[in-house]
Amino acid sequence: MSSGANGSRGPVLITGACGFVGRNLVRSLLADFGELWLVDDLSTGKHPDGWLPAMLPGASGSGERPRMYTAGSQTVRFFEADVISLLGPSIGVGASAAGDAIEWPKFAEAYHLASIVGGRKKIEEEPLVVGLDLAIDSVFFMWASKTGAIGRLLYASSSAAYPIDLQGEDGSVPLRESFIDIPGAKIGMPDLTYGWSKLTGEFLTHLLSQRDGVPACCVRPFSGYGEEQDTTYPVPAIAARAAAREDPLVVWGTGQQSRDFVHIDDCIAAMRLAIDRIEDGSGINIGSGKATTFLEVASTYARLAGYEPEVKGTGEGPVGVHARYADVETAREKLGWEPAISIDEGLGRVLAVQEERLRAAAGTA
């Protein structure tokens, strides 16, 4: 994958670069690429001034559009903009400000992560807002096709693209890639507008690969988590309660709903293998193959925190499908990949960060 330390390859484009997944991807890519172009409207992401200098020692931001960060032979350009307004004008979508034309290079790789995010609450309570992902993806793929600016592409899909009738309390099964047949006719009802948008994005990826000859892949991460994830997501939220030694230690719903939890470091490793090895626009799961209930997550946190609370569900809050977990054979066969971080290790890392934040807030760090 790497052809030399600190930037002998490049440039690379990352949309949605300042979110949880994007920041971790940037950290990984900086080991191998000399030039990164980051796009994010900061609706949920964090400005690179706050995190990039730690990844690129000696770099400080200058300028605004783009904001430039340089250290040695490496350069990072950051565009604070949404995909539609940034890429659209060059393909006749929207209006461009005077003098704002961008000369796009030929990108060795592009990672299209940009989407409307906000956890289960956002997906269930604001489905029409989440539907804007359809516009984001349409503009991105039209731009990619018309400009020819991308050498290889990874599209960040989701396990939400899988049919929900396979994830119920009765009859849930490991979700196999073959359950989504693109470009065939085997498509089930996905998870609300988020799932529909991801299915559409996968179809656009297929079209770009087959019609424009761009080597491309789709990844379907299951429940990714990690130390820097926002507490609008369940794994860090439950960790924060355990760090505070709450008793009872509660989770949304009954807590019997289960997910396939995979640490962000493992997700990034799988993504980088996928963009190197899959070229036909097809999708691949990123998961552990194990279903873990939210009650089990909370109980693990309690054990790691060294206390014995009552662990229970609230009976409230958006909970989604009953059981969602991956069949991981394709990832093993095509990528030679499987998670390296156990759930105990991963949850332990998240808990340690939440405990440190609690101590800092109390002035005892």
C-alpha positions as CSV (number, residue, x, y, z in Angstrom):
1,M,0.0,0.0,0.0
2,S,2.7,2.5,0.9
3,S,5.4,3.4,-1.5
4,G,7.4,5.4,0.9
5,A,7.0,7.3,4.2
6,N,5.5,10.7,4.4
7,G,4.3,11.5,1.0
8,S,5.8,9.8,-2.0
9,R,2.3,9.3,-3.4
10,G,-0.6,11.7,-4.1
11,P,-2.7,13.8,-4.3
12,V,-5.7,12.4,-2.5
13,L,-9.2,13.8,-2.1
14,I,-11.4,13.2,1.0
15,T,-14.9,14.6,1.2
16,G,-16.4,14.7,4.7
17,A,-12.8,14.8,5.9
18,C,-13.4,16.5,9.2
19,G,-15.8,14.0,10.7
20,F,-15.0,11.1,12.9
21,V,-14.2,8.7,10.1
22,G,-12.5,11.4,8.0
23,R,-10.1,12.5,10.6
24,N,-9.0,9.0,11.3
25,L,-8.6,8.4,7.5
26,V,-6.5,11.5,7.2
27,R,-4.2,10.3,9.9
28,S,-3.6,7.0,8.1
29,L,-3.2,8.7,4.6
30,L,-0.6,11.1,5.9
31,A,1.8,8.2,6.3
32,D,1.8,7.5,2.6
33,F,0.7,10.6,0.6
34,G,2.3,14.0,0.1
35,E,-0.7,16.0,-0.8
36,L,-4.3,15.8,0.7
37,W,-7.3,17.8,-0.4
38,L,-9.9,17.9,2.4
39,V,-13.5,19.0,1.9
40,D,-16.0,19.6,4.7
41,D,-18.7,22.1,5.5
42,L,-18.1,21.6,9.3
43,S,-21.8,21.1,9.9
44,T,-20.7,18.3,12.3
45,G,-17.0,18.0,11.6
46,K,-14.1,19.7,13.5
47,H,-12.0,22.4,11.9
48,P,-8.5,21.1,11.0
49,D,-6.8,23.8,13.0
50,G,-7.9,21.8,16.1
51,W,-6.6,18.4,15.1
52,L,-4.4,18.4,11.9
53,P,-1.2,19.9,13.5
54,A,-1.0,17.0,15.9
55,M,-1.0,14.6,12.8
56,L,1.3,16.9,10.8
57,P,3.9,18.2,13.3
58,G,5.1,21.7,12.5
59,A,2.2,22.6,10.3
60,S,0.0,25.7,10.9
61,G,-2.9,26.8,8.8
62,S,-2.7,29.9,6.5
63,G,-5.2,31.4,4.1
64,E,-8.9,30.6,3.9
65,R,-9.9,29.1,0.6
66,P,-8.2,26.8,0.6
67,R,-6.6,26.8,4.0
68,M,-3.1,25.5,3.6
69,Y,-1.1,23.3,6.0
70,T,2.5,22.5,5.1
71,A,5.2,20.5,6.8
72,G,8.3,19.4,4.9
73,S,7.3,17.9,1.6
74,Q,3.7,17.4,2.7
75,T,0.8,19.7,2.0
76,V,-2.9,19.6,3.1
77,R,-5.5,21.9,1.5
78,F,-8.8,22.4,3.3
79,F,-11.9,23.7,1.7
80,E,-14.6,24.7,4.1
81,A,-17.6,24.0,1.9
82,D,-20.3,21.5,1.1
83,V,-19.8,19.2,-1.8
84,I,-22.7,20.7,-3.8
85,S,-21.5,24.3,-3.7
86,L,-17.8,23.4,-4.1
87,L,-18.0,20.9,-7.0
88,G,-21.3,21.8,-8.5
89,P,-20.3,25.0,-10.4
90,S,-17.6,23.2,-12.4
91,I,-20.4,21.0,-13.9
92,G,-23.0,23.6,-14.2
93,V,-24.8,23.1,-10.9
94,G,-25.2,26.2,-8.9
95,A,-23.4,29.5,-9.2
96,S,-19.7,30.1,-8.6
97,A,-18.4,33.2,-6.9
98,A,-16.2,35.5,-9.0
99,G,-12.6,34.4,-9.0
100,D,-13.4,31.2,-7.1
101,A,-12.5,28.7,-9.8
102,I,-10.5,25.7,-8.6
103,E,-8.0,23.9,-10.7
104,W,-8.5,20.3,-9.7
105,P,-5.5,17.9,-10.0
106,K,-5.7,14.3,-11.0
107,F,-6.3,12.5,-7.7
108,A,-4.5,9.2,-7.2
109,E,-7.3,8.2,-4.8
110,A,-10.6,9.8,-3.7
111,Y,-12.6,8.9,-0.6
112,H,-16.2,10.1,-0.8
113,L,-17.4,10.2,2.9
114,A,-19.5,13.3,2.8
115,S,-23.1,12.8,4.1
116,I,-25.7,14.0,6.5
117,V,-24.8,12.4,9.8
118,G,-26.0,12.5,13.4
119,G,-26.6,9.0,14.6
120,R,-29.8,7.1,15.0
121,K,-31.7,10.1,16.3
122,K,-31.0,12.0,13.1
123,I,-31.8,9.1,10.8
124,E,-35.2,8.5,12.4
125,E,-36.4,12.0,13.3
126,E,-35.1,14.0,10.2
127,P,-35.4,11.6,7.3
128,L,-36.1,14.3,4.7
129,V,-32.9,16.2,5.8
130,V,-30.9,13.0,5.5
131,G,-32.4,12.6,2.0
132,L,-30.1,15.5,1.0
133,D,-27.4,12.8,0.7
134,L,-29.0,12.0,-2.6
135,A,-28.1,15.4,-3.9
136,I,-24.6,15.3,-2.4
137,D,-23.8,12.0,-4.1
138,S,-25.4,13.0,-7.4
139,V,-23.2,16.1,-7.7
140,F,-20.1,14.3,-6.6
141,F,-20.4,11.5,-9.1
142,M,-21.4,13.8,-12.0
143,W,-18.3,15.9,-11.2
144,A,-16.1,12.8,-11.0
145,S,-17.4,11.7,-14.4
146,K,-17.2,15.0,-16.2
147,T,-13.8,16.1,-14.9
148,G,-12.0,12.7,-15.0
149,A,-10.2,13.9,-11.8
150,I,-10.2,10.6,-9.9
151,G,-7.8,7.7,-10.4
152,R,-9.3,5.3,-7.8
153,L,-12.5,5.8,-5.7
154,L,-13.9,4.6,-2.5
155,Y,-17.5,5.3,-1.7
156,A,-18.5,5.1,2.0
157,S,-21.8,3.2,1.9
158,S,-23.4,1.7,5.1
159,S,-24.9,-1.4,6.5
160,A,-28.1,0.6,6.5
161,A,-28.4,-0.3,2.8
162,Y,-29.3,-3.9,3.7
163,P,-33.0,-5.0,3.7
164,I,-34.5,-4.4,7.1
165,D,-36.7,-7.5,6.8
166,L,-33.5,-9.5,7.4
167,Q,-32.8,-7.7,10.7
168,G,-35.9,-8.2,12.7
169,E,-36.4,-9.9,16.0
170,D,-37.5,-13.1,14.2
171,G,-35.3,-14.4,11.5
172,S,-32.3,-12.0,11.6
173,V,-29.3,-13.4,9.6
174,P,-25.7,-12.4,8.9
175,L,-25.9,-9.8,6.1
176,R,-24.0,-11.0,3.0
177,E,-22.9,-8.7,0.1
178,S,-25.1,-10.8,-2.3
179,F,-28.2,-9.5,-0.5
180,I,-27.6,-6.2,-2.4
181,D,-27.5,-7.1,-6.1
182,I,-26.3,-4.1,-8.1
183,P,-26.9,-3.8,-11.0
184,G,-29.4,-6.6,-10.8
185,A,-32.9,-6.5,-9.4
186,K,-32.4,-7.8,-5.9
187,I,-33.0,-4.8,-3.7
188,G,-34.9,-4.9,-0.5
189,M,-36.3,-2.1,1.7
190,P,-33.3,-0.4,3.3
191,D,-33.2,1.6,6.5
192,L,-35.1,4.9,5.9
193,T,-33.7,7.6,3.6
194,Y,-30.2,7.0,4.9
195,G,-30.3,3.5,3.5
196,W,-31.9,4.6,0.2
197,S,-29.3,7.2,-0.3
198,K,-26.5,4.7,0.2
199,L,-28.1,2.3,-2.2
200,T,-28.2,5.0,-4.8
201,G,-24.6,6.0,-4.1
202,E,-23.6,2.4,-4.6
203,F,-25.4,2.3,-8.0
204,L,-23.6,5.5,-9.0
205,T,-20.3,4.0,-8.0
206,H,-21.1,1.0,-10.2
207,L,-21.9,3.3,-13.1
208,L,-18.7,5.3,-12.7
209,S,-16.7,2.1,-12.7
210,Q,-18.4,0.4,-15.6
211,R,-19.0,3.4,-17.9
212,D,-16.1,5.7,-17.1
213,G,-13.5,3.0,-16.3
214,V,-12.7,4.3,-12.9
215,P,-11.5,1.6,-10.5
216,A,-13.9,1.9,-7.6
217,C,-15.3,0.2,-4.6
218,C,-18.0,0.6,-1.9
219,V,-17.5,-0.2,1.7
220,R,-20.4,-1.1,4.1
221,P,-19.1,-0.4,7.6
222,F,-21.3,-1.8,10.4
223,S,-21.2,-0.1,13.8
224,G,-17.9,1.7,13.7
225,Y,-16.8,3.3,17.0
226,G,-13.7,4.9,18.6
227,E,-12.2,7.2,21.1
228,E,-13.0,10.5,19.3
229,Q,-16.6,9.7,18.3
230,D,-19.3,12.1,19.4
231,T,-21.6,11.1,22.2
232,T,-24.6,11.4,19.9
233,Y,-23.5,7.8,19.1
234,P,-24.3,5.0,21.5
235,V,-20.8,3.5,22.2
236,P,-19.2,6.8,23.6
237,A,-22.5,7.8,25.2
238,I,-22.7,4.6,27.2
239,A,-19.0,5.0,28.0
240,A,-19.6,8.5,29.4
241,R,-22.3,7.2,31.7
242,A,-20.0,4.4,32.9
243,A,-17.1,6.8,33.4
244,A,-19.5,8.8,35.7
245,R,-20.3,5.5,37.5
246,E,-24.0,6.0,36.9
247,D,-26.3,3.4,38.5
248,P,-28.4,2.3,37.0
249,L,-26.4,2.2,33.8
250,V,-29.0,2.6,31.0
251,V,-29.2,2.2,27.3
252,W,-31.9,3.1,24.8
253,G,-34.8,0.7,24.1
254,T,-34.8,-2.7,25.7
255,G,-31.1,-3.0,25.2
256,Q,-31.6,-6.3,23.5
257,Q,-31.1,-4.8,20.1
258,S,-27.7,-5.9,18.7
259,R,-25.0,-4.5,16.4
260,D,-21.7,-5.5,14.9
261,F,-19.2,-3.3,16.5
262,V,-15.8,-2.6,14.8
263,H,-13.2,-0.2,16.0
264,I,-12.4,2.7,13.7
265,D,-8.7,1.7,13.3
266,D,-9.9,-1.6,11.8
267,C,-12.4,0.2,9.6
268,I,-9.7,2.5,8.2
269,A,-7.4,-0.5,7.5
270,A,-10.2,-2.3,5.7
271,M,-11.0,0.8,3.6
272,R,-7.5,1.3,2.4
273,L,-7.2,-2.4,1.4
274,A,-10.5,-2.1,-0.4
275,I,-9.5,0.9,-2.5
276,D,-6.4,-0.9,-3.5
277,R,-7.9,-4.3,-4.4
278,I,-11.5,-3.8,-5.6
279,E,-12.0,-2.1,-8.9
280,D,-15.5,-3.1,-10.3
281,G,-17.6,-0.8,-8.1
282,S,-18.8,-3.6,-5.9
283,G,-19.5,-3.4,-2.1
284,I,-17.8,-5.1,0.8
285,N,-18.7,-5.5,4.4
286,I,-16.6,-4.1,7.2
287,G,-17.6,-5.8,10.4
288,S,-16.6,-8.4,13.0
289,G,-19.3,-11.0,12.2
290,K,-20.5,-10.9,15.8
291,A,-23.8,-9.5,17.1
292,T,-23.4,-7.7,20.5
293,T,-26.4,-6.3,22.4
294,F,-26.3,-2.8,23.9
295,L,-26.9,-4.4,27.3
296,E,-23.7,-6.4,26.7
297,V,-21.8,-3.2,25.7
298,A,-23.0,-1.5,29.0
299,S,-22.1,-4.6,31.1
300,T,-18.6,-4.6,29.5
301,Y,-18.1,-1.0,30.3
302,A,-19.2,-1.6,33.9
303,R,-16.7,-4.5,34.3
304,L,-13.9,-2.4,32.8
305,A,-14.8,0.5,35.0
306,G,-14.7,-1.8,38.1
307,Y,-18.2,-1.3,39.4
308,E,-21.5,-3.3,39.5
309,P,-24.5,-1.1,38.5
310,E,-27.9,-2.3,37.5
311,V,-27.7,-2.5,33.7
312,K,-31.0,-1.9,31.9
313,G,-32.9,-0.4,29.0
314,T,-34.9,2.7,29.2
315,G,-37.7,1.6,26.9
316,E,-37.3,5.0,25.1
317,G,-35.3,6.5,22.3
318,P,-34.8,5.6,18.7
319,V,-33.4,2.1,18.4
320,G,-33.5,1.0,14.7
321,V,-33.6,-2.6,13.6
322,H,-33.4,-5.4,16.1
323,A,-30.2,-7.2,14.9
324,R,-27.7,-6.0,12.4
325,Y,-24.4,-8.0,11.9
326,A,-22.1,-8.8,9.0
327,D,-21.1,-11.9,7.1
328,V,-17.4,-11.3,6.8
329,E,-16.2,-14.0,4.5
330,T,-15.9,-11.7,1.5
331,A,-13.6,-9.4,3.4
332,R,-11.4,-12.3,4.4
333,E,-11.3,-13.7,0.9
334,K,-10.8,-10.5,-1.1
335,L,-8.9,-8.3,1.4
336,G,-7.3,-10.8,3.7
337,W,-8.7,-8.7,6.5
338,E,-10.4,-9.2,9.8
339,P,-10.6,-7.0,12.9
340,A,-7.5,-6.8,15.0
341,I,-9.0,-5.0,18.0
342,S,-11.2,-7.0,20.3
343,I,-14.3,-5.4,21.7
344,D,-12.8,-5.4,25.2
345,E,-9.8,-3.5,24.0
346,G,-11.8,-1.1,21.8
347,L,-14.4,-0.3,24.5
348,G,-11.5,0.0,27.0
349,R,-9.9,2.7,24.9
350,V,-13.2,4.6,24.6
351,L,-13.9,4.4,28.3
352,A,-10.4,5.7,29.2
353,V,-11.0,8.8,27.0
354,Q,-14.3,9.4,28.7
355,E,-12.8,9.0,32.2
356,E,-10.0,11.4,31.3
357,R,-12.5,14.0,30.0
358,L,-14.5,13.6,33.3
359,R,-11.3,14.2,35.3
360,A,-10.4,17.2,33.2
361,A,-13.9,18.7,33.7
362,A,-13.5,18.2,37.4
363,G,-10.1,19.8,37.5
364,T,-8.4,16.6,38.7
365,A,-6.6,15.5,35.5
